[in-house]
Amino acid sequence: MNKGKNTELLEQFNVGLAELKDSGRYQEIVDEFLASDDQAVDRSTFWGLVVIAMPALLTGLKNTLIVTAVAFVIAMVLGLVFGFLKISRNRFLRAISTAFVSVFCGTPILVWAFFFYFGLPQLIGTPVNIWVAGVLTLALNGAAYIAEIVRGGVQSVDPGQMEAARSLGLGHGKSMQKVVLPQAFKIMTPSLINQLVIMLKDSPLLLAIGFAELLYQAQQIYASNFRVTEVLLIVAVIYFVAITLLTQLANFADRKINK
């Protein structure tokens, strides 16, 4: 309230505050929400900032990993479908796949984030959950690139492999399933791992629609304490560790599957 105004309200507030202090409830509130952090760490130091900020940043990291994992699974399914359509003998099916790849590879991912979260609700007449918008954005963009990876992987297998399989009496479908695709997936695996990492690094774009991923949480932190450089340094380290571990895990799975 303005100084010298609402004196009656100010008096009531002071009475209520005095009662809180006399009953001990005021100190309980301070101890519960403020005192423990202040006594445990010095907020002015870099380490104190790490301790204070880490719970929110880990929540953002969790959301980042979940949305990336779900989107990658969907992107793999769609990418395989459109990748096989692109090498189909049917001209119409190839045209559908080409159009899909051209649209999502040829437009910025941020445009689709805004479309799914702000534009799509106007078309369907109902709000779109921010998780759904985030997954759709990453999944459809990733699927377009995975489709090209699948196409390139299959076409890079020596045509003689298909001819040899057909000469042994296998049909086209069985030849693809038993001979061509196993070799193609070995070729595709490094590119698929790279695409997974790219999707993880693209996920910060979702902060533009308010998705609470890692960088969004960092923005909320440095908006309150103005320690931009230190907070972003912490975020960069978290991203580096997460991407390195994810890449190592994917490479380990690749060695186990394709040995």
Summary of the structure (lengths in Angstrom):
residues: 259
radius of gyration: 27.0
end to end distance: 72.2
largest distance: 97.6
contacts: 764
relative contact order: 0.11
helix: 85%
strand: 0%
